[in-house]
């Protein structure tokens, strides 16, 4: 078992023939991911990277049986791409695009609420189930299969955590990059819940950052859920000044509970193993798993 993506996922790339789409689709295919085609309006009927190009997501679903999409569409059109995928019946929508206007995202977020799909991102590195499917922009070679799940707002810290876990002789079930924008499809809590319910995942690494309530909500849920599996937590942004956006659009300290310090306190109060430096993540996981 893994969550969200596996070797049986039938994946399409929206924005397939663009520079980003081409580069990352190539990497995904080399990794062994089951990419069944891509979508670029106006180029339907052609092939790209030896795979079919479709005009619409609906065509990709009807003809290639697609159930998962990764979106590399430019920011101005990306929210439409998300809604098109949801409308066409795609189950997992992974949106890499950064810089989607918030007003567009509000519309897309509302639109997909009654659809049978899960949105990951936007502004995220994607999702990887090692040895099965890499649906994202992460370096595949860093990840090895194992029993540790990762949920992270940050892309680079996802790779860092995975690298440390692997160096401890352990591995990853699925790593989920949830994205750093103010409006994202899957929250920290929802991603942690997916891994909590995955029989293969024994420990969860939860990496957050300053700004918003996502990590606090996740921590409270972990406790309410009975701390079924150990969770190792880290919050980036200890030294960030209040009121200034740091890197991600969602990384801004608004209230007292938004600081790294406050989030770490809340996480500890809810039974999460908090580390103060990302360099300690791997060691802590190893210690827990013995």
ZADO-1210 file (C-alpha; in nm, 4 decimals, padded with zeros to 6 digits):
<atoms>
<atom x="00.0000" y="00.0000" z="00.0000" code="UNK" pos="1"/>
<atom x="00.1049" y="00.3536" z="-00.0654" code="UNK" pos="2"/>
<atom x="-00.0992" y="00.6697" z="-00.0769" code="UNK" pos="3"/>
<atom x="-00.2070" y="00.8850" z="-00.3731" code="UNK" pos="4"/>
<atom x="00.0229" y="00.7369" z="-00.6415" code="UNK" pos="5"/>
<atom x="00.1644" y="00.3930" z="-00.7203" code="UNK" pos="6"/>
<atom x="00.2801" y="00.1748" z="-01.0101" code="UNK" pos="7"/>
<atom x="-00.0799" y="00.1368" z="-01.1325" code="UNK" pos="8"/>
<atom x="-00.1533" y="00.5119" z="-01.1489" code="UNK" pos="9"/>
<atom x="-00.2244" y="00.6240" z="-01.5060" code="UNK" pos="10"/>
<atom x="-00.0626" y="00.9650" z="-01.5189" code="UNK" pos="11"/>
<atom x="-00.0973" y="01.2518" z="-01.7639" code="UNK" pos="12"/>
<atom x="00.0980" y="01.5767" z="-01.7802" code="UNK" pos="13"/>
<atom x="-00.0949" y="01.9002" z="-01.8356" code="UNK" pos="14"/>
<atom x="00.1329" y="02.1468" z="-02.0106" code="UNK" pos="15"/>
<atom x="00.3041" y="01.8402" z="-02.1578" code="UNK" pos="16"/>
<atom x="00.4831" y="02.0007" z="-02.4548" code="UNK" pos="17"/>
<atom x="00.6075" y="02.3107" z="-02.2688" code="UNK" pos="18"/>
<atom x="00.9651" y="02.3389" z="-02.1403" code="UNK" pos="19"/>
<atom x="00.8866" y="02.2477" z="-01.7783" code="UNK" pos="20"/>
<atom x="00.6394" y="01.9746" z="-01.8719" code="UNK" pos="21"/>
<atom x="00.8825" y="01.8169" z="-02.1178" code="UNK" pos="22"/>
<atom x="01.1784" y="01.8239" z="-01.8793" code="UNK" pos="23"/>
<atom x="00.9965" y="01.6788" z="-01.5800" code="UNK" pos="24"/>
<atom x="00.7886" y="01.4285" z="-01.7795" code="UNK" pos="25"/>
<atom x="01.1170" y="01.2938" z="-01.9188" code="UNK" pos="26"/>
<atom x="01.2531" y="01.2513" z="-01.5646" code="UNK" pos="27"/>
<atom x="00.9306" y="01.0872" z="-01.4468" code="UNK" pos="28"/>
<atom x="00.9349" y="00.8398" z="-01.7367" code="UNK" pos="29"/>
<atom x="01.3037" y="00.7585" z="-01.6754" code="UNK" pos="30"/>
<atom x="01.2128" y="00.6868" z="-01.3127" code="UNK" pos="31"/>
<atom x="00.9610" y="00.4276" z="-01.4343" code="UNK" pos="32"/>
<atom x="00.6431" y="00.6259" z="-01.3674" code="UNK" pos="33"/>
<atom x="00.3428" y="00.5109" z="-01.5706" code="UNK" pos="34"/>
<atom x="00.2889" y="00.8239" z="-01.7819" code="UNK" pos="35"/>
<atom x="00.0171" y="00.7545" z="-02.0399" code="UNK" pos="36"/>
<atom x="00.0238" y="01.0852" z="-02.2283" code="UNK" pos="37"/>
<atom x="-00.0230" y="01.4550" z="-02.1900" code="UNK" pos="38"/>
<atom x="-00.2491" y="01.7492" z="-02.2655" code="UNK" pos="39"/>
<atom x="-00.1660" y="02.0566" z="-02.4721" code="UNK" pos="40"/>
<atom x="-00.4709" y="02.2259" z="-02.6307" code="UNK" pos="41"/>
<atom x="-00.4341" y="02.2449" z="-03.0080" code="UNK" pos="42"/>
<atom x="-00.1749" y="01.9679" z="-03.0277" code="UNK" pos="43"/>
<atom x="-00.4101" y="01.6718" z="-02.9882" code="UNK" pos="44"/>
<atom x="-00.3356" y="01.3802" z="-03.2187" code="UNK" pos="45"/>
<atom x="00.0398" y="01.4385" z="-03.2188" code="UNK" pos="46"/>
<atom x="00.2973" y="01.2535" z="-03.0080" code="UNK" pos="47"/>
<atom x="00.5572" y="01.3911" z="-02.7693" code="UNK" pos="48"/>
<atom x="00.8237" y="01.1831" z="-02.5899" code="UNK" pos="49"/>
<atom x="00.6707" y="00.8871" z="-02.7788" code="UNK" pos="50"/>
<atom x="00.3408" y="00.9389" z="-02.5960" code="UNK" pos="51"/>
<atom x="00.0051" y="01.0668" z="-02.7217" code="UNK" pos="52"/>
<atom x="-00.0884" y="01.4338" z="-02.6827" code="UNK" pos="53"/>
<atom x="-00.4551" y="01.5143" z="-02.6181" code="UNK" pos="54"/>
<atom x="-00.6440" y="01.8422" z="-02.6640" code="UNK" pos="55"/>
<atom x="-00.8408" y="01.8005" z="-02.3420" code="UNK" pos="56"/>
<atom x="-00.8180" y="01.6119" z="-02.0148" code="UNK" pos="57"/>
<atom x="-01.1512" y="01.4470" z="-02.0972" code="UNK" pos="58"/>
<atom x="-00.9920" y="01.2937" z="-02.4094" code="UNK" pos="59"/>
<atom x="-00.7011" y="01.1669" z="-02.1977" code="UNK" pos="60"/>
<atom x="-00.9453" y="01.0069" z="-01.9519" code="UNK" pos="61"/>
<atom x="-01.1651" y="00.8560" z="-02.2250" code="UNK" pos="62"/>
<atom x="-00.8855" y="00.7308" z="-02.4500" code="UNK" pos="63"/>
<atom x="-00.5884" y="00.6589" z="-02.2183" code="UNK" pos="64"/>
<atom x="-00.7819" y="00.5874" z="-01.8963" code="UNK" pos="65"/>
<atom x="-00.5935" y="00.8597" z="-01.7060" code="UNK" pos="66"/>
<atom x="-00.6708" y="00.8878" z="-01.3320" code="UNK" pos="67"/>
<atom x="-00.3871" y="01.1155" z="-01.2119" code="UNK" pos="68"/>
<atom x="-00.2514" y="01.4411" z="-01.3501" code="UNK" pos="69"/>
<atom x="00.0497" y="01.6623" z="-01.2891" code="UNK" pos="70"/>
<atom x="00.0066" y="02.0269" z="-01.3874" code="UNK" pos="71"/>
<atom x="00.2854" y="02.2438" z="-01.5322" code="UNK" pos="72"/>
<atom x="00.0489" y="02.4979" z="-01.6870" code="UNK" pos="73"/>
<atom x="00.1532" y="02.8678" z="-01.6563" code="UNK" pos="74"/>
<atom x="00.0031" y="03.0545" z="-01.3555" code="UNK" pos="75"/>
<atom x="-00.2634" y="03.2477" z="-01.5506" code="UNK" pos="76"/>
<atom x="-00.4199" y="02.9253" z="-01.6829" code="UNK" pos="77"/>
<atom x="-00.3384" y="02.6789" z="-01.4048" code="UNK" pos="78"/>
<atom x="-00.6614" y="02.7171" z="-01.2025" code="UNK" pos="79"/>
<atom x="-00.8585" y="02.6385" z="-01.5210" code="UNK" pos="80"/>
<atom x="-00.6380" y="02.3322" z="-01.5720" code="UNK" pos="81"/>
<atom x="-00.7221" y="02.2132" z="-01.2181" code="UNK" pos="82"/>
<atom x="-01.0968" y="02.2596" z="-01.2776" code="UNK" pos="83"/>
<atom x="-01.0775" y="02.0882" z="-01.6171" code="UNK" pos="84"/>
<atom x="-00.9043" y="01.7858" z="-01.4604" code="UNK" pos="85"/>
<atom x="-01.1634" y="01.7634" z="-01.1799" code="UNK" pos="86"/>
<atom x="-01.4506" y="01.7960" z="-01.4272" code="UNK" pos="87"/>
<atom x="-01.3032" y="01.5187" z="-01.6467" code="UNK" pos="88"/>
<atom x="-01.2987" y="01.2746" z="-01.3528" code="UNK" pos="89"/>
<atom x="-00.9269" y="01.2744" z="-01.2634" code="UNK" pos="90"/>
<atom x="-00.8877" y="01.1447" z="-00.9061" code="UNK" pos="91"/>
<atom x="-00.5475" y="01.2894" z="-00.8037" code="UNK" pos="92"/>
<atom x="-00.4527" y="01.6378" z="-00.9277" code="UNK" pos="93"/>
<atom x="-00.0937" y="01.7380" z="-00.8485" code="UNK" pos="94"/>
<atom x="-00.0254" y="02.1037" z="-00.9227" code="UNK" pos="95"/>
<atom x="00.3375" y="02.2148" z="-00.9432" code="UNK" pos="96"/>
<atom x="00.2741" y="02.5671" z="-01.0788" code="UNK" pos="97"/>
<atom x="00.3845" y="02.8527" z="-00.8556" code="UNK" pos="98"/>
<atom x="00.2279" y="03.1991" z="-00.8629" code="UNK" pos="99"/>
<atom x="-00.1367" y="03.1125" z="-00.9346" code="UNK" pos="100"/>
<atom x="-00.3419" y="03.4251" z="-00.8444" code="UNK" pos="101"/>
<atom x="-00.5199" y="03.3736" z="-00.5096" code="UNK" pos="102"/>
<atom x="-00.8566" y="03.4812" z="-00.6574" code="UNK" pos="103"/>
<atom x="-00.8212" y="03.2077" z="-00.9237" code="UNK" pos="104"/>
<atom x="-00.7316" y="02.9509" z="-00.6590" code="UNK" pos="105"/>
<atom x="-01.0369" y="03.0381" z="-00.4464" code="UNK" pos="106"/>
<atom x="-01.2541" y="02.9674" z="-00.7504" code="UNK" pos="107"/>
<atom x="-01.0760" y="02.6381" z="-00.8320" code="UNK" pos="108"/>
<atom x="-01.0814" y="02.5282" z="-00.4657" code="UNK" pos="109"/>
<atom x="-01.4575" y="02.5877" z="-00.4409" code="UNK" pos="110"/>
<atom x="-01.5201" y="02.4212" z="-00.7761" code="UNK" pos="111"/>
<atom x="-01.3577" y="02.0896" z="-00.6821" code="UNK" pos="112"/>
<atom x="-01.5266" y="02.0537" z="-00.3415" code="UNK" pos="113"/>
<atom x="-01.8117" y="01.8412" z="-00.4787" code="UNK" pos="114"/>
<atom x="-01.5921" y="01.6458" z="-00.7207" code="UNK" pos="115"/>
<atom x="-01.4435" y="01.3053" z="-00.6411" code="UNK" pos="116"/>
<atom x="-01.0814" y="01.4164" z="-00.6503" code="UNK" pos="117"/>
<atom x="-00.7888" y="01.5171" z="-00.4349" code="UNK" pos="118"/>
<atom x="-00.5806" y="01.8245" z="-00.5152" code="UNK" pos="119"/>
<atom x="-00.2169" y="01.8380" z="-00.4025" code="UNK" pos="120"/>
<atom x="-00.0556" y="02.1824" z="-00.4210" code="UNK" pos="121"/>
<atom x="-00.0293" y="02.4234" z="-00.5922" code="UNK" pos="122"/>
<atom x="00.3312" y="02.5430" z="-00.5594" code="UNK" pos="123"/>
<atom x="00.4499" y="02.2009" z="-00.4472" code="UNK" pos="124"/>
<atom x="00.7161" y="01.9457" z="-00.5458" code="UNK" pos="125"/>
<atom x="00.4584" y="01.6693" z="-00.5996" code="UNK" pos="126"/>
<atom x="00.4252" y="01.3162" z="-00.4622" code="UNK" pos="127"/>
<atom x="00.6598" y="01.0174" z="-00.4838" code="UNK" pos="128"/>
<atom x="00.6090" y="00.6536" z="-00.3924" code="UNK" pos="129"/>
<atom x="00.9661" y="00.5243" z="-00.4257" code="UNK" pos="130"/>
<atom x="01.0246" y="00.2470" z="-00.6786" code="UNK" pos="131"/>
<atom x="00.6730" y="00.2926" z="-00.8184" code="UNK" pos="132"/>
<atom x="00.5824" y="00.6452" z="-00.9236" code="UNK" pos="133"/>
<atom x="00.7419" y="00.9879" z="-00.9148" code="UNK" pos="134"/>
<atom x="00.4743" y="01.2451" z="-00.9895" code="UNK" pos="135"/>
<atom x="00.6644" y="01.5638" z="-00.9270" code="UNK" pos="136"/>
<atom x="00.9911" y="01.7496" z="-00.9589" code="UNK" pos="137"/>
<atom x="01.1839" y="01.5808" z="-00.6760" code="UNK" pos="138"/>
<atom x="01.5168" y="01.4062" z="-00.7441" code="UNK" pos="139"/>
<atom x="01.4110" y="01.0409" z="-00.7573" code="UNK" pos="140"/>
<atom x="01.7508" y="00.8953" z="-00.6668" code="UNK" pos="141"/>
<atom x="01.7272" y="01.0393" z="-00.3114" code="UNK" pos="142"/>
<atom x="01.4252" y="00.8224" z="-00.2255" code="UNK" pos="143"/>
<atom x="01.4296" y="00.4523" z="-00.1362" code="UNK" pos="144"/>
<atom x="01.1351" y="00.2328" z="-00.0439" code="UNK" pos="145"/>
<atom x="01.0616" y="00.1815" z="00.3266" code="UNK" pos="146"/>
<atom x="00.8177" y="00.2512" z="00.6098" code="UNK" pos="147"/>
<atom x="00.8506" y="00.6264" z="00.6739" code="UNK" pos="148"/>
<atom x="00.5901" y="00.8689" z="00.5366" code="UNK" pos="149"/>
<atom x="00.6756" y="01.2350" z="00.4740" code="UNK" pos="150"/>
<atom x="00.4431" y="01.5369" z="00.4674" code="UNK" pos="151"/>
<atom x="00.6068" y="01.8688" z="00.3921" code="UNK" pos="152"/>
<atom x="00.5299" y="02.2256" z="00.2897" code="UNK" pos="153"/>
<atom x="00.8859" y="02.2647" z="00.1664" code="UNK" pos="154"/>
<atom x="01.0276" y="02.0856" z="-00.1373" code="UNK" pos="155"/>
<atom x="01.3950" y="02.0972" z="-00.0475" code="UNK" pos="156"/>
<atom x="01.3312" y="01.9875" z="00.3112" code="UNK" pos="157"/>
<atom x="01.1367" y="01.6888" z="00.1743" code="UNK" pos="158"/>
<atom x="01.4469" y="01.5766" z="-00.0152" code="UNK" pos="159"/>
<atom x="01.6678" y="01.6499" z="00.2855" code="UNK" pos="160"/>
<atom x="01.4469" y="01.4404" z="00.5189" code="UNK" pos="161"/>
<atom x="01.4310" y="01.1535" z="00.2676" code="UNK" pos="162"/>
<atom x="01.8087" y="01.1589" z="00.2234" code="UNK" pos="163"/>
<atom x="01.8621" y="01.1386" z="00.6003" code="UNK" pos="164"/>
<atom x="01.6107" y="00.8564" z="00.6414" code="UNK" pos="165"/>
<atom x="01.7843" y="00.6578" z="00.3663" code="UNK" pos="166"/>
<atom x="02.1283" y="00.7231" z="00.5203" code="UNK" pos="167"/>
<atom x="01.9952" y="00.5686" z="00.8429" code="UNK" pos="168"/>
<atom x="01.9254" y="00.2497" z="00.6460" code="UNK" pos="169"/>
<atom x="01.5505" y="00.3173" z="00.6324" code="UNK" pos="170"/>
<atom x="01.3181" y="00.4217" z="00.3511" code="UNK" pos="171"/>
<atom x="01.0013" y="00.6027" z="00.2462" code="UNK" pos="172"/>
<atom x="00.6467" y="00.4785" z="00.1772" code="UNK" pos="173"/>
<atom x="00.5206" y="00.7991" z="00.0166" code="UNK" pos="174"/>
<atom x="00.6428" y="01.1589" z="00.0376" code="UNK" pos="175"/>
<atom x="00.3797" y="01.4293" z="-00.0116" code="UNK" pos="176"/>
<atom x="00.4770" y="01.7883" z="-00.0837" code="UNK" pos="177"/>
<atom x="00.1610" y="01.9801" z="00.0049" code="UNK" pos="178"/>
<atom x="00.2776" y="02.3199" z="-00.1250" code="UNK" pos="179"/>
<atom x="00.3527" y="02.6603" z="00.0208" code="UNK" pos="180"/>
<atom x="00.0652" y="02.8735" z="-00.1076" code="UNK" pos="181"/>
<atom x="-00.2056" y="03.0241" z="00.1159" code="UNK" pos="182"/>
<atom x="-00.4752" y="02.8121" z="-00.0523" code="UNK" pos="183"/>
<atom x="-00.3804" y="02.4487" z="-00.1085" code="UNK" pos="184"/>
<atom x="-00.5887" y="02.1441" z="-00.1884" code="UNK" pos="185"/>
<atom x="-00.4623" y="01.9077" z="00.0823" code="UNK" pos="186"/>
<atom x="-00.3717" y="02.0320" z="00.4289" code="UNK" pos="187"/>
<atom x="-00.0997" y="01.8989" z="00.6550" code="UNK" pos="188"/>
<atom x="-00.3645" y="01.7244" z="00.8651" code="UNK" pos="189"/>
<atom x="-00.5251" y="01.5567" z="00.5629" code="UNK" pos="190"/>
<atom x="-00.1875" y="01.4359" z="00.4321" code="UNK" pos="191"/>
<atom x="-00.0877" y="01.3060" z="00.7770" code="UNK" pos="192"/>
<atom x="-00.4255" y="01.1289" z="00.7992" code="UNK" pos="193"/>
<atom x="-00.3627" y="00.9525" z="00.4649" code="UNK" pos="194"/>
<atom x="-00.0310" y="00.8181" z="00.5966" code="UNK" pos="195"/>
<atom x="-00.1772" y="00.7369" z="00.9394" code="UNK" pos="196"/>
<atom x="-00.4282" y="00.5114" z="00.7603" code="UNK" pos="197"/>
<atom x="-00.1668" y="00.3528" z="00.5324" code="UNK" pos="198"/>
<atom x="-00.0784" y="00.0061" z="00.6691" code="UNK" pos="199"/>
<atom x="00.2824" y="00.0209" z="00.5429" code="UNK" pos="200"/>
<atom x="00.3714" y="00.3542" z="00.7047" code="UNK" pos="201"/>
<atom x="00.5144" y="00.3137" z="01.0567" code="UNK" pos="202"/>
<atom x="00.6446" y="00.6650" z="01.1278" code="UNK" pos="203"/>
<atom x="00.5438" y="01.0018" z="00.9815" code="UNK" pos="204"/>
<atom x="00.7719" y="01.3018" z="00.9317" code="UNK" pos="205"/>
<atom x="00.5799" y="01.6304" z="00.9330" code="UNK" pos="206"/>
<atom x="00.7716" y="01.9342" z="00.8077" code="UNK" pos="207"/>
<atom x="00.6081" y="02.2742" z="00.8346" code="UNK" pos="208"/>
<atom x="00.6964" y="02.6384" z="00.8395" code="UNK" pos="209"/>
<atom x="00.5886" y="02.9650" z="00.9941" code="UNK" pos="210"/>
<atom x="00.2495" y="03.1094" z="00.9006" code="UNK" pos="211"/>
<atom x="-00.1013" y="02.9670" z="00.9126" code="UNK" pos="212"/>
<atom x="-00.2534" y="02.6997" z="01.1351" code="UNK" pos="213"/>
<atom x="-00.1888" y="02.3855" z="00.9317" code="UNK" pos="214"/>
<atom x="00.0712" y="02.2215" z="01.1568" code="UNK" pos="215"/>
<atom x="-00.1159" y="02.3067" z="01.4777" code="UNK" pos="216"/>
<atom x="-00.4367" y="02.1590" z="01.3335" code="UNK" pos="217"/>
<atom x="-00.2481" y="01.8456" z="01.2266" code="UNK" pos="218"/>
<atom x="-00.0838" y="01.8068" z="01.5688" code="UNK" pos="219"/>
<atom x="-00.4177" y="01.8373" z="01.7499" code="UNK" pos="220"/>
<atom x="-00.5697" y="01.5786" z="01.5152" code="UNK" pos="221"/>
<atom x="-00.2800" y="01.3369" z="01.5771" code="UNK" pos="222"/>
<atom x="-00.3525" y="01.3520" z="01.9498" code="UNK" pos="223"/>
<atom x="-00.7319" y="01.3245" z="01.9078" code="UNK" pos="224"/>
<atom x="-00.6683" y="01.0251" z="01.6823" code="UNK" pos="225"/>
<atom x="-00.4842" y="00.8602" z="01.9730" code="UNK" pos="226"/>
<atom x="-00.1225" y="00.9047" z="01.8563" code="UNK" pos="227"/>
<atom x="-00.1501" y="00.5767" z="01.6643" code="UNK" pos="228"/>
<atom x="00.1883" y="00.6203" z="01.4961" code="UNK" pos="229"/>
<atom x="00.4866" y="00.8293" z="01.6045" code="UNK" pos="230"/>
<atom x="00.5236" y="01.1637" z="01.4269" code="UNK" pos="231"/>
<atom x="00.8537" y="01.3515" z="01.3976" code="UNK" pos="232"/>
<atom x="00.8055" y="01.7248" z="01.3465" code="UNK" pos="233"/>
<atom x="01.0165" y="02.0161" z="01.2299" code="UNK" pos="234"/>
<atom x="00.9172" y="02.3807" z="01.1701" code="UNK" pos="235"/>
<atom x="01.1263" y="02.6024" z="00.9424" code="UNK" pos="236"/>
<atom x="01.1528" y="02.9767" z="00.9973" code="UNK" pos="237"/>
<atom x="01.2717" y="03.0129" z="01.3572" code="UNK" pos="238"/>
<atom x="01.4469" y="03.3440" z="01.2816" code="UNK" pos="239"/>
<atom x="01.1836" y="03.4953" z="01.0502" code="UNK" pos="240"/>
<atom x="01.0707" y="03.8503" z="01.1371" code="UNK" pos="241"/>
<atom x="00.6965" y="03.8932" z="01.2104" code="UNK" pos="242"/>
<atom x="00.4754" y="04.0257" z="00.9317" code="UNK" pos="243"/>
<atom x="00.7097" y="03.9514" z="00.6428" code="UNK" pos="244"/>
<atom x="00.6488" y="03.6823" z="00.3813" code="UNK" pos="245"/>
<atom x="00.9425" y="03.4421" z="00.3724" code="UNK" pos="246"/>
<atom x="00.9855" y="03.2511" z="00.0467" code="UNK" pos="247"/>
<atom x="00.6432" y="03.0893" z="00.0219" code="UNK" pos="248"/>
<atom x="00.3366" y="03.3108" z="-00.0133" code="UNK" pos="249"/>
<atom x="00.1817" y="03.1356" z="00.2875" code="UNK" pos="250"/>
<atom x="00.4891" y="03.1785" z="00.5082" code="UNK" pos="251"/>
<atom x="00.4030" y="03.4934" z="00.6977" code="UNK" pos="252"/>
<atom x="00.3742" y="03.5291" z="01.0738" code="UNK" pos="253"/>
<atom x="00.0335" y="03.6846" z="01.1434" code="UNK" pos="254"/>
<atom x="-00.0692" y="03.5960" z="01.4984" code="UNK" pos="255"/>
<atom x="00.1105" y="03.4694" z="01.8066" code="UNK" pos="256"/>
<atom x="00.0527" y="03.1040" z="01.7128" code="UNK" pos="257"/>
<atom x="00.2130" y="03.1427" z="01.3689" code="UNK" pos="258"/>
<atom x="00.5736" y="03.1540" z="01.4891" code="UNK" pos="259"/>
<atom x="00.8041" y="02.8544" z="01.4715" code="UNK" pos="260"/>
<atom x="00.8359" y="02.8572" z="01.8497" code="UNK" pos="261"/>
<atom x="00.4590" y="02.8493" z="01.9077" code="UNK" pos="262"/>
<atom x="00.4042" y="02.5764" z="01.6490" code="UNK" pos="263"/>
<atom x="00.6752" y="02.3593" z="01.8020" code="UNK" pos="264"/>
<atom x="00.5217" y="02.4061" z="02.1450" code="UNK" pos="265"/>
<atom x="00.1763" y="02.3040" z="02.0180" code="UNK" pos="266"/>
<atom x="00.3274" y="02.0017" z="01.8423" code="UNK" pos="267"/>
<atom x="00.5101" y="01.8893" z="02.1586" code="UNK" pos="268"/>
<atom x="00.1933" y="01.9324" z="02.3661" code="UNK" pos="269"/>
<atom x="00.0227" y="01.6904" z="02.1271" code="UNK" pos="270"/>
<atom x="00.2842" y="01.4173" z="02.1563" code="UNK" pos="271"/>
<atom x="00.4895" y="01.4898" z="01.8454" code="UNK" pos="272"/>
<atom x="00.8670" y="01.4307" z="01.8539" code="UNK" pos="273"/>
<atom x="00.9894" y="01.7787" z="01.7602" code="UNK" pos="274"/>
<atom x="01.3456" y="01.8359" z="01.6382" code="UNK" pos="275"/>
<atom x="01.5043" y="02.1830" z="01.6433" code="UNK" pos="276"/>
<atom x="01.7202" y="02.1339" z="01.3366" code="UNK" pos="277"/>
<atom x="01.6465" y="01.9584" z="01.0078" code="UNK" pos="278"/>
<atom x="01.9811" y="01.7792" z="01.0546" code="UNK" pos="279"/>
<atom x="01.8244" y="01.5760" z="01.3381" code="UNK" pos="280"/>
<atom x="01.5261" y="01.4360" z="01.1461" code="UNK" pos="281"/>
<atom x="01.6892" y="01.1104" z="01.0325" code="UNK" pos="282"/>
<atom x="01.8431" y="01.0329" z="01.3720" code="UNK" pos="283"/>
<atom x="01.5117" y="01.0894" z="01.5487" code="UNK" pos="284"/>
<atom x="01.3279" y="00.8533" z="01.3106" code="UNK" pos="285"/>
<atom x="01.5960" y="00.5872" z="01.3606" code="UNK" pos="286"/>
<atom x="01.5730" y="00.6278" z="01.7388" code="UNK" pos="287"/>
<atom x="01.1940" y="00.5764" z="01.7270" code="UNK" pos="288"/>
<atom x="01.2096" y="00.2738" z="01.4973" code="UNK" pos="289"/>
<atom x="01.4998" y="00.1338" z="01.6968" code="UNK" pos="290"/>
</atoms>
